[in-house]
Structure formats: C-alpha cells, structure tokens
C-alpha cells in the first residue's frame, strides 16, 4: 500500500521566537520525572563524583536527536511516526508494537507521585504506606484523566501544566541549592564534572550497572519518550504542522479538523529564509528542554553530593521520594519538606498526564495508518479518546503490580532497543526519504547527517553495554 502524497503548500512564516517555544518546556517537565529525581541522585549518593563527568555529555547527546525528530514534523506537518510509515510499513508496525509494550507500565510514575503525597498527608489514616501510595496514585490518574477529557484543547492544558511544573521545580531547586551547606560543596562538585573522583571506601556494585547505563542513556527523556517531541510540535503547529489541525475535547471543544497526511513546502522565493527560521526555532526550543533538564539534574546531583553522600544515605526503591525530601528540609525545615513533596507529586503525576496524551496520539495515528476502515468510520478525536480510556484502564490495572523503580527499569530495557532502532531509522527518514518529498532548498544537509550518525553510534554502544549487563545478570 503506497502512502498518500504530501500536498504542496507555502511554509507558514514563524512568529516571534518566544511565542513559538513550548514543546521543549513540556519535554523538560516530563524529563524531570525520572533521571533527575531518581537515578542520577542515586548514583551520586552512592558513588559520589565517580560518574558525574558523564552527565553533561549524556544530556547534550539528546539535543541534535530532538532537532532531527522535530525536523520531519516542521517540514511535513506529520509526526515522526508517519515518517517511519513512509520509510517502511512493516518496520513502523514492529516499532509501534515495541513502543506499546514499553508503555504498558508507565502508571509507575503516578504511583511514585502517590508516594510523595502519602508521605505528606498520611492519608488515608490507618492504611499501610503501600496502600496510601496506591490511593494517591489512583487519585492523580483520575484528576489527570478528567482534565484531559474536559479541557477544551488537550495540548494547551498540557503546556500550561508542564510549564508551571518546570518553573516551580527549577525555582525550588535553585533556592534549595542556596543553603550554606550546599554552596560549600559547589567547588568540589564542579571539579567532579570534568575529573572523576572515586570515593574512598565505596566499592562498585555490579548490580548498579543497569541503573548507571539508564541514567546516562536517559539523561532527559530517552527511549520512546523522546519521540513524543514530534507530537507536541504537531499540536503546537510548528512549521507545516500549522495546517494539520489540533485535537479538541468532545465535550467542550470545537469541531475537529485533523489531517491524516501532511504538506510539503511549496517552492517559492522565500522558502529558504522561512525554513532557516523554523530550524533556528527547533534548536532553541529543543535547547530549552535539554539545558533546562541539565540544570535540574545538576541541581539534584549537587544536593545528593552535599546532603546524602556525606551521611551515607542512599535511596532505595521504596524511598526514592521521601528520602530525597531531605533536600528541601535542610533549606526550609518542615515547610521545605512539604513543598518538595508537593513538587515531587506534581512532576511525577504530570509525567503520567503528558505520557498518556502522547501515547494516545501515537496509537491513534498508527491505528489510522494501518486500518483505513477505522479512519473512515471514526474521526481522529474519537479514536484518540478511545485510546485515552484504554490506556487509563491499563494504568489502573498495572499500578499495583510492581514498585515504581521496577516499572521504570522495565520500560528502560525496551527503551534501549527502541532508541537504537528508531534513531537509525530517523537517519534514513530524514536523509533518504525527506529529500524526495521536499524542494532541494530545504532538504537536510550532510553536516547534520554526520552528527545524527554519531549519535546513533553512541546509543548503539550504550545499548550493547546495557544488554551485556542484563544477560550477565540473567546467566548469573
């Protein structure tokens, strides 16, 4: 089955840069629910500055990858998943199944947020800590689902929620790092960014190899989460996506007008200039996410170095949130601890909110791509909300099955395989498929192809090391 041709249309002119930004902020806030709060502080609390030098390169590695993911959407209006379909339908279908498997357990983030709320309130009284955690996890899911259902435009809701969480988190971490005890640790911490220093008396535990590789590879989002950036760009209306329409609530929103196939830039005298404006936007918007994420990760690592490492406090799977509330307790006392737990609840619960929306969009696009009959019988909006309901049910059924850390690591295993696979496919999409679809003036160029190729090689090496550790543990 051949894919529908892209329709020709002029490239919309980009507005003011600040007004165009947005998807990168969502990316930043979503990233704050895993590596920054959990795995990097764990590594620093346990091994001090031994691995800190890996942090900055790990974060920067995602910058060109995000730009390349966004490039396809800006040029065609379609999400990158449609690009994979244009590359190879069997490949896209297999990748979709792999992605679907990796997100069967993302309710673990809501459960982790429930841990913070349970620690803050102690409610419901008389329940065990595990039961309280699940209770608040289900509450956060119910609130998020209701917000998506009744919000006039899902993207606007998510952008506002994630933007608020990002600002509060960055401000809170900055204030916490101003504590004298933390400031005194800054010089040694900065040295550790460039020169690894192994702590005396701390032996390497080979069981932490998977956590370390997860922290390095997913510094930010990583895995299939990174592909969500394309969906947010489409919903924002970046580049040719301005012509694609946007999902609205069936209860409070306008009638839908969602396009299934995209638009190719029309060859015109101003094409090159318009295109450069959108590429600058991509670097700036993706940079907001990457550098904002780098700041928050550095801040949580600094706090772990200053407060947890000297006292030998190492987070366990059941104390990932409550132990780290000591960060804010040191700065602001009991009030600070309460603030941290509220923020932790927000940016773990918002992980579920943004994830369920993006996964529902992906499933909707792929359902309509592979089953034309569904496209003819159901509108985009009806299919999206059907998937939203199904994913919410799956979340509620799986939340109680494992601890949050186990759930996160399970998705990481699949995410490693997916990252290598889709990053290599992305190279083919942008540098083999796209040049056949767009005018030569906006076709991706060789320098960026080389950069993306290097990114693919690094992720391949990391995935190989990760799989070796997994197999060694399985055999052992």
Protein Blocks (a to p, Z undefined) as FASTA:
>chain_A
ZZdddddddddddddfklmgoklmmmmmmmmmmmmmmmmmmmmmmnommlmmmmmmmmmm
mmmmmmmmmmmmmmnopafklmmmmmomklmmmmmmmmmmmmmmmmmmmmmmmmmmmmmn
opaehiafklmmmmmmmmmmmmmmmmmmmpmblklmmmmmmmmmmmmmmmmmmmmmmpmk
lmmmmmmmmmmmmmccddehiacdfklmmmmmmmmmmgcjepjllmmmmmmmmmnopajl
lmnopaddfklmccddddfbdcdddddfklmmmmmmmmmmmmmmmmmmmmmmmmmmmmmm
mmmmmmmmmnopacdfklmmmmmmmmmmmmnommlmmmmmmmmmmmmmmmmmmmmmmmmm
mmmmmmmmmmmmlmmmpcfklmmmmmmmmmmmmmmmmmmmpcfklmmmmmmmmmmmmmmm
mmmmmmmmmmmmmmmmpcfklgccfklmmmmmmmmmmmmmmmmmmmmmmmmmmmZZ
